[in-house]
Amino acid sequence: MARKKASLDFEQSLADLQTLVERLENGELSLEDSLTAFEQGIRLTRDCQGALAQAEQKVQILLERDGELAEEPFDAEQPE
């Protein structure tokens, strides 16, 4: 259940960040609202970067074999 929650948190943060970017790009926010949105965007970006770093660490742990990291190429087309 914790994995789904973390995934949902990441997905929600990413969606929120995209919404903020669209609002900022629209150009209809006041300066104060733009600064608030920018600050929130920075927080969301850091949250997403942290989640991605944790995911990368988990992948490295899963790929570790006999005390050494076994790098494997990522192939998105490869069936599971």
N, CA, C and O atoms as a GROMACS GRO file, in nm:
protein
  320
    1MET      N    1   0.082  -0.120   0.000
    1MET     CA    2   0.000   0.000   0.000
    1MET      C    3   0.087   0.126   0.000
    1MET      O    4   0.050   0.227  -0.061
    2ALA      N    5   0.202   0.120   0.069
    2ALA     CA    6   0.290   0.236   0.074
    2ALA      C    7   0.345   0.269  -0.064
    2ALA      O    8   0.364   0.386  -0.096
    3ARG      N    9   0.370   0.166  -0.145
    3ARG     CA   10   0.422   0.190  -0.280
    3ARG      C   11   0.320   0.266  -0.364
    3ARG      O   12   0.356   0.360  -0.436
    4LYS      N   13   0.194   0.226  -0.355
    4LYS     CA   14   0.089   0.294  -0.432
    4LYS      C   15   0.076   0.438  -0.386
    4LYS      O   16   0.060   0.528  -0.469
    5LYS      N   17   0.083   0.462  -0.255
    5LYS     CA   18   0.071   0.598  -0.202
    5LYS      C   19   0.186   0.684  -0.251
    5LYS      O   20   0.165   0.798  -0.293
    6ALA      N   21   0.309   0.631  -0.248
    6ALA     CA   22   0.425   0.706  -0.295
    6ALA      C   23   0.411   0.737  -0.443
    6ALA      O   24   0.443   0.847  -0.488
    7SER      N   25   0.364   0.638  -0.519
    7SER     CA   26   0.345   0.658  -0.662
    7SER      C   27   0.238   0.763  -0.688
    7SER      O   28   0.255   0.849  -0.775
    8LEU      N   29   0.129   0.755  -0.613
    8LEU     CA   30   0.022   0.854  -0.629
    8LEU      C   31   0.069   0.993  -0.589
    8LEU      O   32   0.034   1.091  -0.653
    9ASP      N   33   0.149   1.001  -0.481
    9ASP     CA   34   0.202   1.130  -0.438
    9ASP      C   35   0.290   1.191  -0.548
    9ASP      O   36   0.281   1.310  -0.576
   10PHE      N   37   0.375   1.108  -0.608
   10PHE     CA   38   0.460   1.156  -0.716
   10PHE      C   39   0.376   1.202  -0.834
   10PHE      O   40   0.398   1.311  -0.888
   11GLU      N   41   0.282   1.119  -0.873
   11GLU     CA   42   0.196   1.153  -0.986
   11GLU      C   43   0.116   1.281  -0.959
   11GLU      O   44   0.101   1.365  -1.048
   12GLN      N   45   0.066   1.294  -0.837
   12GLN     CA   46  -0.011   1.414  -0.803
   12GLN      C   47   0.078   1.537  -0.801
   12GLN      O   48   0.039   1.643  -0.850
   13SER      N   49   0.197   1.523  -0.746
   13SER     CA   50   0.291   1.636  -0.743
   13SER      C   51   0.327   1.679  -0.885
   13SER      O   52   0.335   1.798  -0.914
   14LEU      N   53   0.349   1.582  -0.972
   14LEU     CA   54   0.382   1.612  -1.110
   14LEU      C   55   0.266   1.681  -1.182
   14LEU      O   56   0.287   1.776  -1.258
   15ALA      N   57   0.145   1.634  -1.157
   15ALA     CA   58   0.026   1.697  -1.217
   15ALA      C   59   0.008   1.839  -1.164
   15ALA      O   60  -0.024   1.931  -1.239
   16ASP      N   61   0.028   1.856  -1.033
   16ASP     CA   62   0.017   1.990  -0.974
   16ASP      C   63   0.122   2.084  -1.033
   16ASP      O   64   0.094   2.201  -1.060
   17LEU      N   65   0.242   2.032  -1.052
   17LEU     CA   66   0.349   2.113  -1.110
   17LEU      C   67   0.314   2.155  -1.252
   17LEU      O   68   0.336   2.269  -1.291
   18GLN      N   69   0.259   2.063  -1.328
   18GLN     CA   70   0.219   2.096  -1.466
   18GLN      C   71   0.110   2.204  -1.467
   18GLN      O   72   0.114   2.295  -1.551
   19THR      N   73   0.015   2.194  -1.375
   19THR     CA   74  -0.091   2.295  -1.366
   19THR      C   75  -0.032   2.431  -1.331
   19THR      O   76  -0.072   2.533  -1.388
   20LEU      N   77   0.063   2.434  -1.237
   20LEU     CA   78   0.127   2.560  -1.199
   20LEU      C   79   0.202   2.622  -1.316
   20LEU      O   80   0.194   2.743  -1.338
   21VAL      N   81   0.272   2.540  -1.391
   21VAL     CA   82   0.346   2.592  -1.506
   21VAL      C   83   0.250   2.652  -1.608
   21VAL      O   84   0.276   2.759  -1.663
   22GLU      N   85   0.140   2.584  -1.632
   22GLU     CA   86   0.040   2.637  -1.726
   22GLU      C   87  -0.016   2.770  -1.677
   22GLU      O   88  -0.034   2.863  -1.757
   23ARG      N   89  -0.042   2.781  -1.547
   23ARG     CA   90  -0.094   2.907  -1.493
   23ARG      C   91   0.009   3.018  -1.507
   23ARG      O   92  -0.026   3.132  -1.540
   24LEU      N   93   0.136   2.986  -1.481
   24LEU     CA   94   0.241   3.087  -1.493
   24LEU      C   95   0.261   3.129  -1.638
   24LEU      O   96   0.281   3.247  -1.667
   25GLU      N   97   0.256   3.032  -1.728
   25GLU     CA   98   0.274   3.063  -1.870
   25GLU      C   99   0.158   3.144  -1.926
   25GLU      O  100   0.175   3.220  -2.021
   26ASN      N  101   0.040   3.128  -1.867
   26ASN     CA  102  -0.078   3.201  -1.911
   26ASN      C  103  -0.057   3.352  -1.895
   26ASN      O  104  -0.109   3.430  -1.975
   27GLY      N  105   0.017   3.390  -1.793
   27GLY     CA  106   0.050   3.531  -1.774
   27GLY      C  107  -0.059   3.616  -1.713
   27GLY      O  108  -0.047   3.739  -1.711
   28GLU      N  109  -0.165   3.556  -1.664
   28GLU     CA  110  -0.275   3.634  -1.608
   28GLU      C  111  -0.268   3.648  -1.457
   28GLU      O  112  -0.356   3.709  -1.397
   29LEU      N  113  -0.163   3.591  -1.393
   29LEU     CA  114  -0.150   3.601  -1.248
   29LEU      C  115  -0.085   3.734  -1.210
   29LEU      O  116  -0.004   3.788  -1.285
   30SER      N  117  -0.121   3.783  -1.093
   30SER     CA  118  -0.054   3.902  -1.043
   30SER      C  119   0.089   3.864  -1.004
   30SER      O  120   0.123   3.746  -0.997
   31LEU      N  121   0.172   3.964  -0.979
   31LEU     CA  122   0.310   3.938  -0.941
   31LEU      C  123   0.315   3.856  -0.812
   31LEU      O  124   0.391   3.760  -0.802
   32GLU      N  125   0.233   3.892  -0.715
   32GLU     CA  126   0.232   3.821  -0.587
   32GLU      C  127   0.186   3.676  -0.606
   32GLU      O  128   0.246   3.584  -0.550
   33ASP      N  129   0.081   3.655  -0.684
   33ASP     CA  130   0.034   3.520  -0.712
   33ASP      C  131   0.137   3.439  -0.790
   33ASP      O  132   0.153   3.319  -0.768
   34SER      N  133   0.207   3.506  -0.883
   34SER     CA  134   0.311   3.439  -0.960
   34SER      C  135   0.424   3.392  -0.870
   34SER      O  136   0.475   3.281  -0.885
   35LEU      N  137   0.464   3.477  -0.776
   35LEU     CA  138   0.571   3.440  -0.682
   35LEU      C  139   0.529   3.324  -0.592
   35LEU      O  140   0.608   3.234  -0.566
   36THR      N  141   0.405   3.327  -0.547
   36THR     CA  142   0.352   3.218  -0.464
   36THR      C  143   0.350   3.088  -0.544
   36THR      O  144   0.389   2.983  -0.493
   37ALA      N  145   0.304   3.095  -0.668
   37ALA     CA  146   0.298   2.976  -0.754
   37ALA      C  147   0.439   2.925  -0.782
   37ALA      O  148   0.462   2.804  -0.784
   38PHE      N  149   0.532   3.018  -0.803
   38PHE     CA  150   0.671   2.978  -0.830
   38PHE      C  151   0.730   2.906  -0.708
   38PHE      O  152   0.796   2.803  -0.724
   39GLU      N  153   0.707   2.959  -0.589
   39GLU     CA  154   0.756   2.896  -0.467
   39GLU      C  155   0.697   2.756  -0.451
   39GLU      O  156   0.768   2.661  -0.416
   40GLN      N  157   0.569   2.742  -0.478
   40GLN     CA  158   0.504   2.612  -0.469
   40GLN      C  159   0.563   2.517  -0.574
   40GLN      O  160   0.582   2.399  -0.547
   41GLY      N  161   0.591   2.570  -0.692
   41GLY     CA  162   0.652   2.489  -0.797
   41GLY      C  163   0.790   2.438  -0.758
   41GLY      O  164   0.826   2.325  -0.789
   42ILE      N  165   0.867   2.522  -0.691
   42ILE     CA  166   1.000   2.480  -0.644
   42ILE      C  167   0.986   2.366  -0.544
   42ILE      O  168   1.060   2.268  -0.551
   43ARG      N  169   0.890   2.378  -0.451
   43ARG     CA  170   0.868   2.271  -0.353
   43ARG      C  171   0.826   2.141  -0.422
   43ARG      O  172   0.877   2.034  -0.390
   44LEU      N  173   0.735   2.151  -0.517
   44LEU     CA  174   0.689   2.032  -0.590
   44LEU      C  175   0.804   1.969  -0.670
   44LEU      O  176   0.816   1.847  -0.675
   45THR      N  177   0.887   2.053  -0.731
   45THR     CA  178   1.001   2.002  -0.808
   45THR      C  179   1.096   1.926  -0.717
   45THR      O  180   1.143   1.818  -0.752
   46ARG      N  181   1.123   1.980  -0.600
   46ARG     CA  182   1.212   1.913  -0.505
   46ARG      C  183   1.151   1.781  -0.457
   46ARG      O  184   1.221   1.681  -0.442
   47ASP      N  185   1.020   1.781  -0.433
   47ASP     CA  186   0.952   1.657  -0.392
   47ASP      C  187   0.965   1.551  -0.502
   47ASP      O  188   0.995   1.434  -0.474
   48CYS      N  189   0.943   1.591  -0.626
   48CYS     CA  190   0.953   1.497  -0.738
   48CYS      C  191   1.097   1.446  -0.755
   48CYS      O  192   1.119   1.328  -0.779
   49GLN      N  193   1.194   1.537  -0.742
   49GLN     CA  194   1.333   1.495  -0.754
   49GLN      C  195   1.371   1.396  -0.644
   49GLN      O  196   1.443   1.300  -0.669
   50GLY      N  197   1.321   1.420  -0.524
   50GLY     CA  198   1.346   1.328  -0.413
   50GLY      C  199   1.286   1.191  -0.439
   50GLY      O  200   1.349   1.088  -0.413
   51ALA      N  201   1.164   1.189  -0.490
   51ALA     CA  202   1.097   1.062  -0.520
   51ALA      C  203   1.172   0.987  -0.630
   51ALA      O  204   1.185   0.865  -0.623
   52LEU      N  205   1.219   1.059  -0.731
   52LEU     CA  206   1.295   0.994  -0.839
   52LEU      C  207   1.429   0.941  -0.788
   52LEU      O  208   1.472   0.834  -0.830
   53ALA      N  209   1.494   1.014  -0.699
   53ALA     CA  210   1.620   0.968  -0.642
   53ALA      C  211   1.599   0.840  -0.560
   53ALA      O  212   1.679   0.748  -0.566
   54GLN      N  213   1.490   0.836  -0.484
   54GLN     CA  214   1.459   0.716  -0.406
   54GLN      C  215   1.431   0.597  -0.499
   54GLN      O  216   1.476   0.486  -0.472
   55ALA      N  217   1.359   0.621  -0.605
   55ALA     CA  218   1.329   0.514  -0.700
   55ALA      C  219   1.458   0.463  -0.764
   55ALA      O  220   1.474   0.342  -0.782
   56GLU      N  221   1.549   0.554  -0.797
   56GLU     CA  222   1.676   0.514  -0.856
   56GLU      C  223   1.756   0.428  -0.758
   56GLU      O  224   1.817   0.329  -0.798
   57GLN      N  225   1.756   0.465  -0.630
   57GLN     CA  226   1.826   0.386  -0.530
   57GLN      C  227   1.766   0.247  -0.518
   57GLN      O  228   1.838   0.149  -0.505
   58LYS      N  229   1.635   0.238  -0.522
   58LYS     CA  230   1.569   0.108  -0.514
   58LYS      C  231   1.606   0.020  -0.633
   58LYS      O  232   1.629  -0.100  -0.618
   59VAL      N  233   1.611   0.081  -0.752
   59VAL     CA  234   1.648   0.005  -0.872
   59VAL      C  235   1.791  -0.045  -0.859
   59VAL      O  236   1.820  -0.160  -0.894
   60GLN      N  237   1.881   0.039  -0.810
   60GLN     CA  238   2.020  -0.003  -0.793
   60GLN      C  239   2.030  -0.119  -0.694
   60GLN      O  240   2.106  -0.213  -0.716
   61ILE      N  241   1.954  -0.113  -0.587
   61ILE     CA  242   1.954  -0.222  -0.489
   61ILE      C  243   1.902  -0.350  -0.553
   61ILE      O  244   1.958  -0.458  -0.530
   62LEU      N  245   1.796  -0.338  -0.632
   62LEU     CA  246   1.740  -0.456  -0.696
   62LEU      C  247   1.834  -0.517  -0.800
   62LEU      O  248   1.834  -0.638  -0.820
   63LEU      N  249   1.915  -0.434  -0.864
   63LEU     CA  250   2.007  -0.483  -0.966
   63LEU      C  251   2.139  -0.533  -0.908
   63LEU      O  252   2.219  -0.595  -0.978
   64GLU      N  253   2.162  -0.505  -0.780
   64GLU     CA  254   2.288  -0.544  -0.719
   64GLU      C  255   2.296  -0.695  -0.705
   64GLU      O  256   2.203  -0.760  -0.657
   65ARG      N  257   2.408  -0.750  -0.750
   65ARG     CA  258   2.428  -0.895  -0.744
   65ARG      C  259   2.569  -0.922  -0.694
   65ARG      O  260   2.666  -0.866  -0.745
   66ASP      N  261   2.581  -1.009  -0.594
   66ASP     CA  262   2.710  -1.048  -0.537
   66ASP      C  263   2.794  -0.928  -0.496
   66ASP      O  264   2.915  -0.927  -0.516
   67GLY      N  265   2.730  -0.828  -0.440
   67GLY     CA  266   2.802  -0.711  -0.391
   67GLY      C  267   2.844  -0.613  -0.498
   67GLY      O  268   2.904  -0.510  -0.466
   68GLU      N  269   2.814  -0.641  -0.624
   68GLU     CA  270   2.850  -0.549  -0.732
   68GLU      C  271   2.726  -0.510  -0.809
   68GLU      O  272   2.633  -0.589  -0.827
   69LEU      N  273   2.726  -0.389  -0.854
   69LEU     CA  274   2.612  -0.340  -0.931
   69LEU      C  275   2.624  -0.392  -1.073
   69LEU      O  276   2.724  -0.371  -1.142
   70ALA      N  277   2.520  -0.460  -1.116
   70ALA     CA  278   2.517  -0.512  -1.252
   70ALA      C  279   2.427  -0.422  -1.335
   70ALA      O  280   2.304  -0.432  -1.328
   71GLU      N  281   2.488  -0.334  -1.412
   71GLU     CA  282   2.410  -0.242  -1.494
   71GLU      C  283   2.351  -0.317  -1.612
   71GLU      O  284   2.418  -0.398  -1.676
   72GLU      N  285   2.224  -0.289  -1.637
   72GLU     CA  286   2.157  -0.351  -1.750
   72GLU      C  287   2.090  -0.241  -1.831
   72GLU      O  288   2.033  -0.148  -1.773
   73PRO      N  289   2.097  -0.249  -1.963
   73PRO     CA  290   2.034  -0.146  -2.046
   73PRO      C  291   1.883  -0.151  -2.031
   73PRO      O  292   1.824  -0.258  -2.016
   74PHE      N  293   1.823  -0.036  -2.035
   74PHE     CA  294   1.677  -0.026  -2.027
   74PHE      C  295   1.621  -0.035  -2.167
   74PHE      O  296   1.661   0.038  -2.257
   75ASP      N  297   1.527  -0.126  -2.184
   75ASP     CA  298   1.460  -0.142  -2.313
   75ASP      C  299   1.310  -0.134  -2.290
   75ASP      O  300   1.249  -0.230  -2.242
   76ALA      N  301   1.251  -0.022  -2.323
   76ALA     CA  302   1.109   0.001  -2.299
   76ALA      C  303   1.022  -0.093  -2.383
   76ALA      O  304   0.906  -0.118  -2.348
   77GLU      N  305   1.075  -0.144  -2.491
   77GLU     CA  306   0.999  -0.230  -2.580
   77GLU      C  307   0.999  -0.376  -2.534
   77GLU      O  308   0.922  -0.458  -2.584
   78GLN      N  309   1.086  -0.407  -2.440
   78GLN     CA  310   1.100  -0.546  -2.395
   78GLN      C  311   0.979  -0.589  -2.314
   78GLN      O  312   0.942  -0.521  -2.219
   79PRO      N  313   0.914  -0.703  -2.351
   79PRO     CA  314   0.798  -0.750  -2.275
   79PRO      C  315   0.841  -0.802  -2.139
   79PRO      O  316   0.953  -0.850  -2.122
   80GLU      N  317   0.749  -0.792  -2.040
   80GLU     CA  318   0.779  -0.837  -1.905
   80GLU      C  319   0.763  -0.985  -1.890
   80GLU      O  320   0.785  -1.039  -1.782
   0.00000   0.00000   0.00000
